[in-house]
Amino acid sequence: MIELRHVTKTFPTRDGGRASVFRAVDDVSLTVERGMVFGIVGHSGAGKSTLLRVINYLEEPTSGSVLVDGQDLGALGERRRRAVRRSMGMVFQQFHLFRSRTVLGNVAYPLGLAGHSRREARERAAEALRFVGLEDHARRYPEQLSGGQRQRVGIARALATSPKVLLCDEATSALDPRTTGEVLDLLKRVNTELGVTIVLITHEMDVVRGICDGVAVMADGRVVESGGAYDVFARPRHPVTGALVRSALHDVPEGAALERLRARHSGRLVTVPVTRDGTDGSGLSRLLRRYELDFAVAHAGVGEVQDLPLGSVTLELRGPDDAIDAFLTELAGAGEAAVA
């Protein structure tokens, strides 16, 4: 659905009074398959939002190509480019709703701009509000709604034009955790029930874990790692990715938390990954019995990514050192990166 080929976006700037160039997006190549929920994640200033604006050509790339549904936006005239842009809905962090318009009026607004009659615009807007569960709020105004409800209005407005692609720029970062979960559930419905491809910009790896099929990690304008969401979480290759994953999983005790575990547990502490293709609970138990090791669970942090288990369990092992060493060697031989 979306293909970026060596896309770069630069902006003129000044450095100590001298003219310079800032590379907000630097030689990015990505493919987003039709029907995916694809996350673009990174710290503030990584270039994520600029990349999103390049995808719908609100920012024209300095170099490289952007293809949407097989059409090279750079090769199109402005009229055809606008038509492609209308196939991409936008959801923003700060909602961008008109305070003077009702909820229904906000959702109907882009339909009027697209040339629909007032009656058709209101009918389609009402249908979009039903989908997001706000049909009873049609006559209210944005100031009368909670943040989560306003974001639902924003999603309804984006859906009213029947887009093929939904671009979400930090759509949950202004919301509390419970409301974030509700909005992510709604976006997943948009994807599965309507078949809309979603590109989600976020700095929160928890958002990626909750909804995304694929992910690209950005740093300093470049994509430093990309792939299936589970694979990126389970085997991060770049330090930036590793730090983001740890912030979401909280599965490996570190620093003061590790010292508290050592104070409470006199045995040897070993952290064992839990993955979709790693040692399962029964296999781990058999291995512990074989080496006649006593154990206690000192810490556990196991969640899910794409409905598959991911995390780790930290065990306190008690037994002869040579038996523990043999246990760790066999784990390593089975592909488990156990860490003492």
C-alpha positions as CSV (number, residue, x, y, z in Angstrom):
1,M,0.0,0.0,0.0
2,I,2.9,2.4,0.8
3,E,6.4,2.3,-0.4
4,L,9.2,4.8,0.4
5,R,12.3,4.6,-1.8
6,H,15.4,6.4,-0.4
7,V,13.3,9.3,0.9
8,T,15.2,12.3,2.3
9,K,13.7,15.5,3.6
10,T,16.0,18.5,4.4
11,F,15.3,21.9,5.8
12,P,17.5,25.0,5.5
13,T,18.9,26.2,8.8
14,R,21.7,28.3,10.2
15,D,24.6,27.1,12.3
16,G,26.5,29.9,14.0
17,G,25.4,32.4,11.3
18,R,26.3,30.0,8.5
19,A,23.7,28.5,6.2
20,S,23.3,24.8,6.7
21,V,20.9,21.9,6.0
22,F,19.1,19.8,8.6
23,R,18.2,16.3,7.5
24,A,14.9,15.5,9.2
25,V,14.5,12.3,7.2
26,D,17.6,10.7,5.9
27,D,17.5,8.0,3.1
28,V,14.5,6.1,4.4
29,S,13.2,3.1,2.5
30,L,10.1,1.3,3.8
31,T,7.3,-0.9,2.6
32,V,3.9,-1.1,4.3
33,E,1.8,-4.0,3.1
34,R,-1.9,-3.6,2.4
35,G,-4.0,-4.3,5.5
36,M,-1.2,-3.8,8.0
37,V,-1.0,-1.8,11.2
38,F,2.5,-0.4,10.9
39,G,4.2,1.6,13.7
40,I,6.9,4.2,13.3
41,V,8.5,4.7,16.7
42,G,11.4,6.7,18.1
43,H,12.3,9.4,20.6
44,S,11.3,13.0,20.1
45,G,13.2,14.6,17.2
46,A,13.8,11.3,15.5
47,G,11.9,12.4,12.3
48,K,8.7,10.4,12.7
49,S,6.2,13.2,12.2
50,T,8.1,14.6,9.3
51,L,8.1,11.2,7.6
52,L,4.4,10.9,8.1
53,R,3.8,14.3,6.4
54,V,6.1,13.1,3.5
55,I,3.9,10.0,3.1
56,N,0.8,12.1,2.2
57,Y,3.0,14.8,0.5
58,L,2.1,17.6,2.9
59,E,5.9,17.8,2.9
60,E,7.4,17.1,-0.5
61,P,10.6,15.0,-0.2
62,T,13.9,16.5,-1.1
63,S,14.8,13.3,-2.9
64,G,13.4,9.8,-3.2
65,S,10.0,8.5,-4.2
66,V,6.7,7.9,-2.3
67,L,4.3,5.4,-3.8
68,V,0.8,5.0,-2.4
69,D,-1.4,2.2,-3.8
70,G,1.1,1.9,-6.7
71,Q,1.1,5.6,-7.6
72,D,4.2,7.7,-7.4
73,L,3.0,10.9,-5.8
74,G,6.0,12.8,-7.2
75,A,5.1,11.9,-10.7
76,L,1.5,13.0,-10.4
77,G,0.0,16.4,-11.2
78,E,-1.5,18.3,-8.3
79,R,-5.1,17.3,-9.1
80,R,-4.3,13.6,-9.1
81,R,-2.1,14.0,-6.1
82,R,-5.0,15.5,-4.2
83,A,-7.2,12.6,-5.2
84,V,-4.6,10.2,-3.7
85,R,-4.3,12.3,-0.6
86,R,-8.1,12.1,-0.1
87,S,-7.7,8.3,0.2
88,M,-5.6,8.9,3.3
89,G,-7.3,10.0,6.5
90,M,-5.4,11.8,9.3
91,V,-5.8,11.5,13.1
92,F,-3.9,14.0,15.2
93,Q,-2.6,14.2,18.8
94,Q,-4.5,17.4,19.6
95,F,-7.7,16.4,17.8
96,H,-8.0,19.6,15.7
97,L,-11.8,19.8,16.0
98,F,-13.8,23.0,15.4
99,R,-15.1,24.3,18.7
100,S,-18.0,26.1,16.9
101,R,-19.3,23.0,15.1
102,T,-21.2,20.1,16.6
103,V,-19.7,16.6,16.7
104,L,-21.8,15.8,13.6
105,G,-20.7,19.0,11.9
106,N,-17.0,18.2,12.5
107,V,-17.3,14.8,11.0
108,A,-19.3,16.0,8.0
109,Y,-16.9,18.9,7.3
110,P,-14.4,17.1,5.1
111,L,-17.2,15.5,3.1
112,G,-18.6,18.9,2.2
113,L,-15.1,20.0,1.0
114,A,-15.0,16.8,-1.1
115,G,-18.2,17.9,-2.9
116,H,-20.9,15.8,-1.2
117,S,-24.3,17.2,-0.7
118,R,-25.3,18.4,2.8
119,R,-27.7,15.5,3.2
120,E,-25.2,12.9,2.1
121,A,-22.5,14.4,4.2
122,R,-24.6,14.2,7.3
123,E,-25.7,10.6,6.6
124,R,-22.1,9.4,6.1
125,A,-21.0,11.4,9.2
126,A,-23.8,9.8,11.3
127,E,-22.6,6.3,10.0
128,A,-19.0,7.1,11.0
129,L,-20.2,8.2,14.5
130,R,-22.1,4.9,14.9
131,F,-19.0,3.0,14.1
132,V,-17.0,4.8,16.8
133,G,-19.9,4.6,19.3
134,L,-20.7,8.3,19.5
135,E,-24.0,8.5,17.7
136,D,-25.7,9.8,20.8
137,H,-23.2,12.7,21.0
138,A,-23.9,14.0,17.5
139,R,-25.4,17.3,18.7
140,R,-22.8,18.0,21.3
141,Y,-19.8,20.3,21.0
142,P,-16.2,19.2,21.4
143,E,-15.8,21.1,24.7
144,Q,-18.5,18.9,26.1
145,L,-16.6,15.7,25.5
146,S,-13.7,13.9,27.2
147,G,-10.3,13.6,25.5
148,G,-11.0,10.0,24.5
149,Q,-14.4,11.0,23.0
150,R,-12.8,13.8,21.1
151,Q,-10.2,11.4,19.6
152,R,-13.1,9.1,18.6
153,V,-14.6,12.1,16.8
154,G,-11.3,12.7,15.1
155,I,-11.2,9.0,14.0
156,A,-14.8,9.2,12.8
157,R,-14.0,12.3,10.7
158,A,-11.0,10.5,9.1
159,L,-13.2,7.5,8.3
160,A,-16.1,9.5,6.9
161,T,-14.3,9.8,3.5
162,S,-13.8,6.0,3.3
163,P,-10.0,6.1,3.3
164,K,-7.7,3.3,2.2
165,V,-5.0,4.5,4.6
166,L,-5.2,6.0,8.1
167,L,-2.2,8.1,9.2
168,C,-2.1,8.6,13.0
169,D,0.3,11.1,14.4
170,E,0.8,10.4,18.2
171,A,-3.0,9.7,18.3
172,T,-2.9,8.4,21.9
173,S,-0.1,10.5,23.6
174,A,-2.5,13.0,25.1
175,L,-4.7,10.3,26.6
176,D,-4.6,8.4,29.9
177,P,-3.6,4.6,29.8
178,R,-7.2,3.3,30.0
179,T,-8.5,5.7,27.3
180,T,-5.4,4.8,25.2
181,G,-6.4,1.2,25.3
182,E,-9.9,2.0,24.2
183,V,-8.6,4.1,21.2
184,L,-6.2,1.3,20.2
185,D,-9.0,-1.2,20.3
186,L,-11.0,1.1,18.0
187,L,-8.1,1.5,15.6
188,K,-7.8,-2.3,15.5
189,R,-11.5,-2.5,14.6
190,V,-10.9,0.0,11.8
191,N,-8.2,-2.2,10.5
192,T,-9.9,-5.6,10.8
193,E,-13.5,-4.7,10.0
194,L,-12.9,-2.0,7.4
195,G,-9.7,-3.2,5.9
196,V,-7.9,0.1,6.4
197,T,-4.1,0.2,6.4
198,I,-2.9,2.1,9.4
199,V,0.4,3.9,9.9
200,L,0.9,4.9,13.5
201,I,3.5,7.4,14.7
202,T,4.3,7.0,18.4
203,H,7.1,7.3,20.9
204,E,5.5,4.7,23.1
205,M,6.6,1.1,22.5
206,D,3.5,-0.1,24.5
207,V,1.4,1.3,21.7
208,V,3.4,-0.8,19.1
209,R,3.0,-3.9,21.3
210,G,-0.7,-3.4,21.6
211,I,-1.7,-3.1,18.0
212,C,1.1,-3.2,15.3
213,D,1.9,-5.9,12.9
214,G,5.2,-4.3,11.7
215,V,7.4,-1.5,13.1
216,A,10.2,0.8,12.0
217,V,12.5,2.4,14.6
218,M,13.8,5.8,13.8
219,A,16.8,7.8,15.2
220,D,18.3,11.0,13.8
221,G,16.1,10.8,10.7
222,R,17.1,7.3,9.8
223,V,15.4,3.9,10.1
224,V,17.8,2.0,12.3
225,E,15.7,-1.2,12.5
226,S,12.5,-2.5,11.0
227,G,10.5,-5.8,10.7
228,G,7.6,-7.7,12.2
229,A,6.6,-6.3,15.6
230,Y,7.2,-9.6,17.4
231,D,10.7,-10.1,15.9
232,V,11.8,-6.5,16.7
233,F,10.6,-6.9,20.3
234,A,12.1,-10.3,20.8
235,R,15.5,-9.7,19.1
236,P,16.3,-5.9,19.0
237,R,19.5,-5.3,17.1
238,H,20.0,-1.6,17.6
239,P,20.7,0.1,21.0
240,V,17.8,2.6,20.5
241,T,15.4,-0.3,19.8
242,G,16.7,-2.2,22.8
243,A,16.1,0.8,25.1
244,L,12.6,1.3,23.7
245,V,11.7,-2.4,24.1
246,R,13.0,-2.4,27.7
247,S,10.8,0.6,28.5
248,A,7.7,-1.4,27.3
249,L,8.4,-4.9,28.7
250,H,10.0,-4.1,32.1
251,D,10.8,-7.8,32.2
252,V,14.5,-7.9,33.2
253,P,15.4,-6.5,36.7
254,E,18.1,-3.9,36.6
255,G,19.9,-1.4,38.8
256,A,18.2,-1.0,42.2
257,A,15.5,-3.6,41.4
258,L,18.2,-6.2,40.8
259,E,20.0,-5.3,44.0
260,R,16.8,-5.7,46.0
261,L,16.3,-9.2,44.4
262,R,19.9,-10.1,45.4
263,A,19.2,-9.0,49.0
264,R,16.2,-11.2,49.2
265,H,17.5,-14.3,47.3
266,S,20.8,-15.9,48.4
267,G,20.8,-18.4,45.4
268,R,22.1,-17.7,41.9
269,L,19.8,-15.4,39.9
270,V,19.2,-16.4,36.2
271,T,17.0,-14.7,33.7
272,V,15.4,-16.9,31.1
273,P,13.6,-15.4,28.1
274,V,10.1,-16.5,27.3
275,T,9.4,-16.3,23.6
276,R,7.1,-18.0,21.0
277,D,9.8,-20.4,20.0
278,G,11.8,-20.7,23.2
279,T,11.7,-23.1,26.1
280,D,8.1,-23.4,27.4
281,G,7.3,-23.8,31.1
282,S,7.1,-27.6,30.9
283,G,10.4,-27.9,29.1
284,L,12.1,-25.6,31.7
285,S,10.7,-27.6,34.6
286,R,12.0,-30.9,33.0
287,L,15.4,-29.3,32.6
288,L,15.5,-28.2,36.2
289,R,14.5,-31.6,37.5
290,R,17.2,-33.3,35.3
291,Y,19.9,-31.2,37.0
292,E,18.2,-31.6,40.4
293,L,18.0,-27.9,41.0
294,D,15.7,-26.1,43.4
295,F,14.3,-22.9,42.2
296,A,12.0,-20.0,43.1
297,V,10.5,-17.4,40.8
298,A,12.2,-14.1,41.9
299,H,10.8,-11.9,39.2
300,A,8.5,-12.4,36.1
301,G,7.6,-10.0,33.3
302,V,5.7,-11.8,30.5
303,G,3.3,-10.0,28.2
304,E,2.1,-10.4,24.7
305,V,3.1,-9.1,21.3
306,Q,0.8,-10.0,18.3
307,D,-1.0,-12.4,20.7
308,L,2.2,-14.3,21.4
309,P,4.1,-14.5,24.7
310,L,7.2,-12.4,25.2
311,G,9.2,-11.5,28.3
312,S,11.4,-13.3,30.8
313,V,11.4,-15.0,34.1
314,T,14.1,-14.5,36.7
315,L,14.8,-17.6,38.8
316,E,16.7,-18.1,42.0
317,L,18.6,-21.4,41.5
318,R,19.9,-23.4,44.4
319,G,22.3,-26.3,43.8
320,P,25.9,-27.2,43.0
321,D,27.6,-24.7,40.8
322,D,28.6,-27.3,38.2
323,A,24.9,-28.4,37.9
324,I,23.8,-24.8,37.4
325,D,26.6,-24.2,34.8
326,A,25.5,-27.3,32.9
327,F,21.8,-26.1,33.0
328,L,22.9,-22.8,31.6
329,T,25.0,-24.4,28.9
330,E,22.1,-26.6,27.8
331,L,19.7,-23.6,27.7
332,A,22.2,-21.7,25.6
333,G,22.5,-24.7,23.3
334,A,18.7,-24.7,22.8
335,G,18.9,-21.1,21.7
336,E,18.0,-19.6,25.1
337,A,20.1,-16.6,26.1
338,A,20.0,-17.2,29.8
339,V,21.8,-14.5,31.8
340,A,23.2,-14.9,35.3
